[in-house]
Amino acid sequence: MNETTTQTAPSFLTQHDLSELLRLPERTLEDWRLTPAGPPFLNLGRHARYELADVLRWVGDQRHG
């Protein structure tokens, strides 16, 4: 079995998907993309996509106390 068939493809979220996951307005995500405040994202053409693993890591980094 070759290595590429055993790897799991990353899960990408749309802005709407992430908005629902984090229970935040889509406008907040748009604002975060203009500053380095939010989770990492990819620009695929004109579309922003968020890799689920990156988002979960970013959420964990936001913990305080």
C-alpha positions in Angstrom: 0.0 0.0 0.0 1.5 3.3 -0.9 1.8 6.1 1.6 -0.6 8.5 0.0 -3.5 6.1 0.3 -3.0 5.7 4.0 -3.0 9.4 4.8 -6.2 11.0 5.9 -7.2 14.0 3.8 -7.6 17.2 5.8 -11.0 18.5 6.5 -11.7 22.0 5.3 -14.4 24.3 6.7 -16.1 27.2 5.0 -16.6 30.4 6.8 -20.2 29.4 7.4 -19.2 26.0 8.8 -16.7 27.6 11.2 -19.2 30.2 12.2 -21.6 27.5 13.3 -18.9 25.4 15.0 -17.6 28.3 17.1 -21.1 30.0 17.4 -19.7 33.3 16.2 -21.0 35.7 13.6 -19.5 35.2 10.1 -18.6 38.9 10.3 -16.2 38.2 13.2 -14.4 35.7 11.1 -14.1 38.2 8.3 -12.6 40.7 10.8 -10.2 38.2 12.2 -8.9 37.5 8.7 -7.9 41.1 8.3 -5.8 40.9 11.5 -3.8 38.0 12.9 -6.3 37.5 15.7 -8.2 34.4 14.4 -7.5 30.9 13.4 -5.2 30.1 10.4 -6.9 30.0 7.0 -6.2 29.3 3.4 -7.2 31.4 0.4 -8.3 29.0 -2.3 -9.0 31.4 -5.1 -11.4 33.9 -3.6 -12.6 31.5 -1.0 -11.3 31.3 2.6 -11.1 27.8 4.0 -10.1 26.6 7.5 -8.4 23.3 8.2 -10.2 21.6 11.1 -7.0 20.5 12.7 -5.6 24.1 12.6 -8.8 25.5 14.1 -8.9 23.0 17.0 -5.3 23.7 17.8 -6.0 27.5 17.7 -9.0 27.0 20.0 -6.9 25.1 22.5 -4.3 28.0 22.4 -7.0 30.4 23.4 -7.5 28.9 26.9 -6.7 31.2 29.9 -6.3 30.3 33.5 
